[in-house]
Amino acid sequence: MSAVGAATYCSPVARTRATHRLSPADARRIALAAQGFADPRPAGPITARNLRRALDRVAILQIDSVNVFSRAHYLPLLARLGPYPRDLLDRLTGYVARPKGTELFEYWAHAASLVPHRMHPLLRWRMQRAHEEPWPGIRRIAKDNPALVEDVFALVTEHGPITAGDTGIPRPAPRPGHMWNWHDGKVALEYLFYEGRVTTARRVNFERYYDLTERVLPADVLAAPTPSEADAKLDLIRIAARALGVATEPDLRDYFRISHGSCKSAVADLVLAEELIPVDVVGWRAPAYLWHEARRPRGVAARALLSPFDSLVWSRERTARLFGFHYRIEIYTPEPKRQYGYYVLPFLLGETLVGRVDLKTDRHAGALRVQSAWLEPGCDPGYVAGELAEELAVTASWLGLDRIEVAPRGDLAKELSAAL
């Protein structure tokens, strides 16, 4: 029997009756509920309202360019809602030919992310720190060639939306050991993007079209008051606490990549306001904090494939602490040194990460290829394979693929192939 759709019984954590000691199972259930995994998937057609509810849980969606299986930003909603129409998210993000009525914009939040419009004021302090915040390659162009930055801004002003190629600056020769091969025009655009003067107007085949921010975001968003940096960071930690349910201070600061000092101060303020409740989680070495309105399900009946960029597993240390699951992205690991595969997704079943699969979409052949399948120690291979087969079938259909092919690699591959 599938775990999806099973009844969930939850009760709020009362502020005045805080549990000051949590078991690992309690912490795991609270974290899953906070991320939206304690909710049953919608029974009927999935609407924009369902997407907004799921987005409200996680706050932001990370973007990544790797497309071997699916673009990363689509997958967290699939994990929580099931097979939804991707064009619903495309309309909210503006990834369509004539975008209008968008609700999300791109910016550096956790990493490159899709962020609700309402959070724009909370990230302006980061925009104001473009001269010191981003990585050195981007900062350097503003210091060494400010005239080029302004020339590119003028080009966007006159001709936007534009792509990096429209700057007319040739791409340099590839350099060993460098992941990105950006020309100075692209770097200047990225500096302006970090600074908030330009943003993503739309994407075509995932290529970013840059335009002036005031021509993309609604006027009321841009007119919203700018909070102080301290107040903005306090709100971001508040959002992170709600999205995580129970977390350590490093967990909270990682959600929006906020400095230790700023996060520590915000946590102290939220504890004083009784919005965060200090708790001890058995087995956790660091102190933890419980969001005062966090739900505490008696059980979680989830079933989902998790993107490497899903906010549930962003922090690999937290993932190990919550689930006893040791995980890393092996995309940038040379193939002979990979343990599990290139694009490996953890498989969540019930309240546990029970396995992992390396997936590839072969669009030409119409096949979802399982490059390898692995079982976590102590899990029932037959049960896991059956549930994983069902979730893969849902996923393949959502991607418009006709079949699933399992390669004979991994200790779950044989059972999974039989289940399919």
PELINVEN-V796519 format. One record per backbone hydrogen bond with DSSP energy under -0.5 kcal/mol. NH is the residue of the N-H (numbers start at 1). CO is the residue of the C=O. If there is no record, write none. Layout:
NH;CO / NH;CO
This chain:
6;3 / 10;8 / 13;294 / 14;12 / 17;14 / 18;15 / 20;18 / 22;280 / 27;23 / 28;24 / 29;25 / 30;26 / 31;27 / 32;28 / 33;29 / 34;30 / 35;31 / 36;33 / 37;32 / 39;36 / 51;47 / 52;48 / 53;49 / 54;50 / 55;51 / 56;52 / 57;53 / 58;54 / 59;55 / 60;58 / 61;114 / 62;309 / 63;112 / 72;64 / 74;71 / 75;71 / 75;72 / 76;72 / 78;74 / 79;75 / 80;76 / 81;77 / 82;77 / 82;78 / 84;82 / 86;84 / 88;85 / 89;85 / 90;86 / 91;87 / 92;88 / 93;89 / 94;90 / 95;90 / 96;94 / 99;96 / 103;92 / 104;92 / 105;115 / 107;113 / 109;107 / 109;111 / 113;107 / 114;61 / 115;105 / 115;113 / 116;59 / 117;103 / 119;116 / 120;117 / 122;119 / 123;119 / 123;120 / 124;121 / 126;123 / 127;123 / 128;124 / 129;126 / 130;127 / 132;129 / 133;129 / 138;135 / 139;135 / 140;136 / 141;137 / 142;138 / 142;139 / 143;139 / 144;140 / 145;141 / 148;145 / 149;145 / 150;146 / 151;147 / 152;148 / 153;149 / 154;150 / 155;151 / 156;152 / 157;153 / 158;154 / 159;155 / 160;156 / 161;210 / 162;210 / 166;163 / 167;164 / 168;165 / 170;168 / 178;175 / 179;177 / 187;183 / 188;184 / 189;185 / 190;186 / 191;187 / 192;188 / 193;189 / 194;190 / 195;191 / 196;192 / 196;193 / 197;192 / 198;192 / 199;211 / 201;199 / 201;209 / 202;209 / 204;207 / 207;204 / 209;202 / 210;162 / 210;208 / 211;199 / 213;197 / 215;212 / 216;213 / 217;213 / 221;218 / 222;218 / 223;219 / 224;220 / 224;221 / 227;225 / 232;228 / 233;229 / 234;230 / 235;231 / 236;232 / 237;233 / 238;234 / 239;235 / 240;236 / 241;237 / 242;238 / 243;239 / 244;240 / 245;241 / 246;244 / 247;289 / 249;287 / 252;248 / 253;249 / 254;250 / 255;251 / 256;252 / 258;253 / 263;259 / 264;260 / 265;261 / 266;262 / 267;263 / 268;264 / 269;265 / 270;266 / 271;267 / 272;268 / 273;269 / 274;271 / 275;270 / 276;270 / 277;290 / 278;276 / 279;288 / 280;20 / 281;279 / 282;22 / 282;280 / 284;281 / 288;279 / 289;247 / 290;277 / 291;245 / 292;275 / 294;291 / 296;11 / 298;9 / 302;350 / 304;348 / 306;304 / 306;346 / 307;305 / 310;307 / 313;310 / 316;314 / 319;315 / 320;316 / 321;317 / 322;318 / 323;319 / 324;320 / 325;319 / 326;324 / 327;325 / 333;330 / 337;334 / 338;334 / 338;335 / 344;342 / 345;357 / 346;306 / 347;355 / 348;304 / 348;346 / 349;347 / 349;352 / 350;302 / 351;349 / 352;349 / 354;347 / 354;352 / 355;347 / 356;374 / 357;345 / 358;372 / 359;343 / 359;357 / 360;369 / 361;68 / 362;360 / 362;367 / 363;361 / 366;362 / 367;362 / 368;403 / 369;360 / 369;367 / 370;368 / 370;405 / 371;358 / 371;369 / 372;358 / 373;409 / 374;356 / 376;354 / 379;376 / 381;379 / 384;380 / 385;381 / 386;382 / 387;383 / 388;384 / 389;385 / 390;386 / 391;387 / 392;388 / 393;389 / 394;390 / 395;391 / 396;392 / 397;393 / 398;394 / 399;395 / 400;397 / 401;396 / 402;366 / 403;366 / 405;368 / 407;370 / 407;405 / 409;407 / 412;373 / 413;373 / 413;410 / 416;412 / 417;413 / 418;414 / 419;415 / 420;416
